[in-house]
Amino acid sequence: MTVTVRLPKELRRLYGVPHPATVAAGTVRDVVAALDEAHPGVGHRLVDGGRLRQHIIVFVGDDQAALDDPVPPGAEVTVLTAVAGGSAGHQPTWPGGQGWAGTRHSSSGAPRPGDTVRWYGSVNPDPGSSVVRNRTSAR
Amino acid sequence: MVTLLVGTRKGLFTLTADAGRTSWEVAGPEFAGWQVNSVDHDPRTGTTYAAVTSEMYGPLIGRSDDLGRTWDQSSEGFTYGDGGDELRGAWAVKAALEPGVVYAGARPAGLFRSADGGKTWSELAALRTHPTSEHWSPGAAGLILHTIVPHPTDPAVLWAGISAAGVYRTADGGETWEPRNAGINAPWETAEPPVAGQCCHKFRLGGGSAARLFQQNHVGQFRSDDGGDTWQPIHEGLPSEFGFPVATHPRDADTAWFLPLVGAEHRFVPDGVPVVYRTRDGGGTYEPLTAGLPAGPAHLVILRDAMATDVLDPVGVYFGTSTGQVFASPDEGDTWHLAADFLPPVYAVHAVA
């Protein structure tokens, strides 16, 4: 039940997490626990109070996932964060809110297959290039 | 050697100088991109602590045994637990009397204790659930526990400051707490001073004392001579009652430094001219100190944890600004110089000598 996990660079750097990381897990919650076991403290950056933190979003493959959702063998798990957009004073919200951003961008500027792309609002400007699809409602 | 640990909106910087404290070398940042609201150093164990916060990834308490070169940020137990409120910020960290005992303050406001030098934490929940917590309301930075003052000789006694809730004291290691705000108004609560709800910005113990406290509050500067049981205003001679930081002398309980800002509407130094005010008589009189500081216009903002003293003789005094300057005085405030510039907004300064 091995899956690969892609964390935002800030967390990889602070906790020394490989990119991608490989863990054995059956659910998203297992993924967080396995990461935390290998890199103490990193799990608490994603989960607090038994829930995903307010500004953390997890995808399993193309689908946004909750903590207790299953992670099939071989799946790619991607952790993203919200970003603030629009006018001052907005708190970051997602999905379908102010927008959110991936953290694995193409260095050439043009997205490559498998890259996570950044967009704002409710329209994905380049839906074919992204590992994630825009969503306007929570599951 | 003197090391200034400078917490900023975008990481922790260190400034080092020899004992003359006139020429500074800047290094960092550690925790690049993360907000460092509070820093402390325990000279007995050599451990440095940092209260670090990310809007996305939440708060942690970093600990370092090599003056900030490498960090452990596991922060096990720094949580309100499953089903509890999500912890959104770390705003205070303070090493206590017993080696290895460390306290940390959080947003939403609560107090945590570690007995193993910051490796593992547990909440002292009696403060967060205090009956007077109905009076607590968030300030501009949220409902935060930002000030922790351990008693200098009694490990069971501790003061904590929350905005806007006021000062609380425990005499039994955190099992029970009492608000200690008598004499301080809170005009947004009621015409009469309530037992809690005051907007304490910062308070510190007077040097060598276990009973004298100096406080910068939203509504003024105050002094207590009885461990916070009662407070007296010491505004007279200052240009504004508003401000965030206060610093105290490590050995003289009558000496303190304030940096008043124009009231709540503007929150920068009066007339755009930074002036540090020093009292040597417990707040009876003040000397304005300006030598070496910008003559203006310099609309500086100095936040609650961004002024500090060292323990040398004469005492070094330091403050950082929200525009990224750090000013240093090696002579108790008589003369100042710019120790660093172009840093991110400074939230915390702690001097290790």
Interface residues (C-beta under 8 A of the other chain):
Chain A: P8 E10 L11 L14 Y15 P40 G41 H44 R45 L46 D48 G49 G50 R51 R53 Q54 H55 I56 T81 A82 P92
Chain B: F31 G33 W34 S54 E55 M56 Y57 G58 L60 Q73 S74 S75 E76 F78 T79 Y80 G81 D82 G83 G84 D85 E86 L87
